Amino acid sequence: MIGWLVDGAAIMNQIPLCRCSYGPYARAMIRVCKEESFHQRQGYEALLVMMKEGTDAQKAMVQDAVNRWWWKCLAMFGPPDADSPNSAQGMRWGIKRISNDDLRQKFVDATIPQAEVLGVTVPDPDLKWNADRGHYDFGAIDWDEFWATVNGNGPCNKERLATRVKAWDEGQWVREAAVAHANKNKREEKAA
């Protein structure tokens, strides 16, 4: 699921950066997009096999994962353009070439046909094809979880911070040894 949906959303965000105004960043993004494309294809193919040949339990797991990740992937494009504090400046500087809302729409339009081939349903009762616009209409995103995560109150924030504190505490002896070694070298240089 991560390969198909999350990497798919990441690619949709990153491809426009391959042509941004800052050359070194743009060249790096080309390599990143190639790598992410591999993960996205691999993830989609794995899901396709699971949905076509898997057990009922496996198919249910895939659907459950779609239910859990769909809205998070739509939020990955950032807040709506009207609420995005950095989008306008990124567009002026040529770093950002496509708005958050346009990228999100492009992702939905590309992903829904793939979901239909897989045989999964996205958890959006408002999702429907709009022939007049030539795009899918989709429901409103609940931005509370997004903003909570951005502000350090995400669902795994306490665990992530605890892991970092533990690594820092358990790495104290390495830092102390490095300082002791550096001090020893300084003393030897002064004595020589």
C-alpha positions as CSV (number, residue, x, y, z in Angstrom):
1,M,0.0,0.0,0.0
2,I,2.8,2.4,0.9
3,G,4.5,1.7,-2.5
4,W,1.3,2.3,-4.5
5,L,-0.4,5.2,-2.7
6,V,2.2,7.0,-0.6
7,D,5.0,6.7,-3.2
8,G,2.5,7.5,-5.9
9,A,1.6,10.7,-4.1
10,A,5.3,11.5,-3.5
11,I,6.0,11.1,-7.2
12,M,3.2,13.4,-8.1
13,N,4.6,16.0,-5.8
14,Q,8.2,15.5,-6.9
15,I,8.0,15.3,-10.7
16,P,7.3,19.1,-11.1
17,L,10.4,19.7,-9.0
18,C,12.5,18.0,-11.7
19,R,12.1,21.2,-13.6
20,C,12.4,23.7,-10.8
21,S,14.6,26.8,-11.1
22,Y,17.4,25.5,-8.9
23,G,19.5,23.1,-11.1
24,P,21.2,20.9,-8.5
25,Y,17.9,20.2,-6.7
26,A,16.1,19.5,-10.0
27,R,18.8,17.0,-11.1
28,A,18.6,15.2,-7.7
29,M,14.8,15.0,-8.0
30,I,15.1,13.2,-11.3
31,R,17.0,10.4,-9.6
32,V,14.6,10.4,-6.6
33,C,11.6,10.2,-9.0
34,K,13.1,7.2,-10.8
35,E,13.6,5.4,-7.5
36,E,10.1,6.2,-6.3
37,S,8.6,5.1,-9.6
38,F,10.2,1.7,-9.1
39,H,8.6,1.5,-5.6
40,Q,5.3,2.6,-6.9
41,R,5.2,0.1,-9.7
42,Q,6.4,-2.7,-7.4
43,G,3.8,-1.8,-4.8
44,Y,1.0,-1.7,-7.3
45,E,1.9,-5.0,-8.9
46,A,2.1,-6.7,-5.5
47,L,-1.4,-5.4,-4.6
48,L,-2.7,-6.5,-8.0
49,V,-1.4,-10.1,-7.4
50,M,-2.9,-10.0,-3.9
51,M,-6.3,-8.8,-5.1
52,K,-6.5,-11.2,-8.0
53,E,-4.9,-14.3,-6.4
54,G,-4.9,-13.7,-2.7
55,T,-7.2,-15.0,0.0
56,D,-10.2,-13.2,1.3
57,A,-8.2,-12.2,4.3
58,Q,-5.5,-10.7,2.2
59,K,-8.0,-8.8,0.1
60,A,-9.6,-7.4,3.2
61,M,-6.2,-6.3,4.5
62,V,-5.6,-4.4,1.2
63,Q,-9.0,-2.7,1.5
64,D,-8.3,-1.8,5.1
65,A,-5.0,-0.3,4.1
66,V,-6.6,1.8,1.4
67,N,-9.2,3.0,4.0
68,R,-6.4,4.0,6.4
69,W,-4.1,5.7,3.9
70,W,-6.3,7.3,1.3
71,W,-7.0,10.6,3.2
72,K,-3.4,10.8,4.5
73,C,-2.1,10.6,0.9
74,L,-4.5,13.4,-0.2
75,A,-3.1,15.5,2.7
76,M,0.5,14.8,1.5
77,F,0.0,17.5,-1.1
78,G,-0.2,20.1,1.6
79,P,-3.0,22.3,2.7
80,P,-5.5,23.9,0.2
81,D,-3.8,26.6,-1.8
82,A,-5.8,29.3,0.1
83,D,-4.3,28.0,3.4
84,S,-0.8,27.2,2.3
85,P,1.6,29.7,3.8
86,N,4.6,28.9,1.5
87,S,3.0,28.0,-1.9
88,A,2.8,31.5,-3.3
89,Q,6.5,32.2,-2.6
90,G,7.5,28.8,-3.9
91,M,5.6,29.6,-7.1
92,R,7.2,33.0,-7.5
93,W,10.7,31.5,-7.0
94,G,10.0,28.8,-9.6
95,I,10.5,26.0,-7.1
96,K,6.9,25.0,-7.1
97,R,5.3,24.8,-10.5
98,I,1.9,23.2,-9.8
99,S,-0.4,24.2,-6.9
100,N,-1.3,21.8,-4.0
101,D,-4.9,21.6,-5.2
102,D,-3.9,20.9,-8.8
103,L,-1.5,18.2,-7.8
104,R,-4.0,16.6,-5.4
105,Q,-6.6,16.6,-8.3
106,K,-4.0,15.1,-10.7
107,F,-3.3,12.3,-8.1
108,V,-7.0,11.5,-7.6
109,D,-7.6,11.4,-11.4
110,A,-4.6,9.0,-11.9
111,T,-5.3,6.8,-8.9
112,I,-9.0,6.1,-9.1
113,P,-8.7,4.1,-12.4
114,Q,-5.9,2.1,-10.7
115,A,-8.1,1.4,-7.7
116,E,-10.8,0.2,-10.0
117,V,-8.4,-2.3,-11.7
118,L,-7.3,-3.5,-8.2
119,G,-10.9,-3.9,-7.1
120,V,-10.6,-1.6,-4.1
121,T,-12.9,1.2,-3.1
122,V,-11.6,4.5,-1.7
123,P,-13.3,5.6,1.5
124,D,-14.9,8.7,0.0
125,P,-18.7,8.7,-0.4
126,D,-18.4,12.0,-2.3
127,L,-16.1,10.6,-5.0
128,K,-17.6,10.7,-8.5
129,W,-16.6,11.4,-12.0
130,N,-17.5,15.0,-13.1
131,A,-17.9,14.9,-16.9
132,D,-18.2,18.7,-17.1
133,R,-14.9,19.2,-15.4
134,G,-13.2,16.1,-16.8
135,H,-12.0,15.3,-13.3
136,Y,-13.1,13.3,-10.3
137,D,-14.9,15.3,-7.5
138,F,-13.9,14.2,-4.1
139,G,-14.9,14.9,-0.5
140,A,-13.4,17.4,1.9
141,I,-10.2,16.5,3.7
142,D,-10.2,16.6,7.5
143,W,-7.2,18.7,8.1
144,D,-7.1,18.3,11.9
145,E,-4.9,15.2,11.8
146,F,-2.5,16.9,9.3
147,W,-2.1,20.0,11.4
148,A,-1.8,18.0,14.6
149,T,1.1,16.0,13.0
150,V,2.8,19.1,11.5
151,N,2.6,20.7,14.9
152,G,4.2,17.7,16.7
153,N,1.1,16.0,17.9
154,G,0.8,13.2,15.4
155,P,-0.2,9.6,16.1
156,C,3.4,8.4,16.4
157,N,5.0,11.5,17.7
158,K,5.6,10.3,21.3
159,E,7.1,7.1,20.1
160,R,9.4,8.8,17.6
161,L,10.6,11.3,20.2
162,A,11.1,8.6,22.8
163,T,13.2,6.6,20.3
164,R,15.4,9.7,19.6
165,V,15.8,10.4,23.4
166,K,16.8,6.8,23.9
167,A,19.3,6.9,21.1
168,W,20.8,10.1,22.5
169,D,21.0,8.7,26.0
170,E,22.5,5.4,24.9
171,G,25.0,7.2,22.6
172,Q,26.4,9.3,25.4
173,W,29.4,6.9,25.8
174,V,30.3,7.4,22.1
175,R,30.3,11.2,22.5
176,E,32.3,10.9,25.7
177,A,34.8,8.6,24.0
178,A,35.2,10.9,21.0
179,V,35.9,13.9,23.3
180,A,38.4,11.9,25.3
181,H,40.1,10.8,22.1
182,A,40.3,14.4,20.8
183,N,41.6,15.6,24.1
184,K,44.3,12.9,24.1
185,N,45.4,13.9,20.6
186,K,45.6,17.5,21.6
187,R,47.8,16.6,24.6
188,E,50.1,14.5,22.5
189,E,50.4,17.3,19.9
190,K,51.4,19.8,22.6
191,A,53.9,17.4,24.1
192,A,55.6,16.7,20.7
